[in-house]
C-alpha cells in the first residue's frame, strides 16, 4: 500500500528555513584519546539541515538512520556523516553539534593518587556544499589566585575556581589533552578530583606563587593555544 508523503510535497510560500532537524539525542560515540587511542562516551547530539524554499518539510527519521547505519560515530567519521545527510535529505547544508564528557586520569602532584577528571567537550561541524567547517570546544576548570588580594594582605589571598572555554579551528589533529594541559599551565593551579594532605599543601602554595587575574589567564591561554600546530582560529573565554 502506498502511503502519502507530505514532507516531500512542494511548498509555494517561497521561504527557506535555515535549519530543521533534531536535538537532545543521546547517543554513544567514540573519541580519540592520546594515550588509550579510543575513549567511548555518550553524547548529546543536535542534527539539522537547511531546508530549501520549495521543500515543505524534511524527513526527521533519516538523521537517526545515518547514525544507525555506521559501525562507529567518531570525530574521524564526521565529514562522511554530514555528506551522507546531505544526500539522504537532498540538502545543500548539513549541521552537527555534539556535546560529550571527556575523562582524563590525573595524578595528584605529590602523593600520585589517581583520579578521573571530567572535561566537558563539544564539536560543531557543518558541510555547506562541499565546504567543511569544524570547531573543537573544550572546557577546563582551574584555580586562580587574586594578585590584588595577595598584594594587600599580610598573609594569605583569596582564590577562585575558573572555567576556561576554548574553541579551536585547526588543520590536522589536536588532542583534547594538549588543550587541557596548556590551559592548566596558564592558571594559578590545576584542579584535581582527589588530593591528600601533602597535595593540598602543594596546590595551595603553587597557587600563591602564581597569582592570576582572569585577564591574565585569558591572554596567556590565547598565546599558548595559538602555538599548537595547525591552529588557524581560536576563541578563549573564562568565567
C-alpha positions, 0 to 999 in steps of 0.5 A: 500500500502506498502511503502519502508523503507530505514532507516531500510535497512542494511548498509555494510560500517561497521561504527557506528555513535555515535549519530543521532537524533534531536535538537532545539525542543521546547517543554513544560515540567514540573519541580519540584519546592520546594515550588509550587511542579510543575513549567511548562516551555518550553524547548529546547530539543536535542534527539539522539541515537547511531546508530549501524554499520549495521543500515543505518539510524534511524527513526527521527519521533519516538523521537517526538512520545515518547514525544507525547505519555506521559501525562507529560515530567518531570525530574521524567519521564526521565529514562522511556523516554530514555528506551522507545527510546531505544526500539522504535529505537532498540538502545543500547544508548539513549541521552537527553539534555534539556535546560529550564528557571527556575523562582524563586520569590525573595524578595528584602532584605529590602523593600520585593518587589517581583520579578521573577528571571530567572535561566537558567537550563539544564539536560543531561541524557543518558541510555547506556544499562541499565546504567543511567547517569544524570547531573543537570546544573544550572546557577546563576548570582551574584555580586562580589566585587574586594578585590584588588580594595577595598584594594587600594582605599580610598573609594569605589571598583569596582564590577562585575556581575558573572555567576556561572555554576554548574553541579551536579551528585547526588543520590536522589533529589536536588532542583534547589533552594538549588543550587541557594541559596548556590551559592548566599551565596558564592558571594559578593551579590545576584542579584535581578530583582527589588530593591528600594532605601533602597535595593540598599543601602543594596546590595551595602554595603553587597557587600563591606563587602564581597569582592570576587575574582572569585577564591574565589567564585569558591572554596567556591561554590565547598565546599558548593555544595559538602555538599548537600546530595547525591552529588557524582560529581560536576563541578563549573565554573564562568565567 
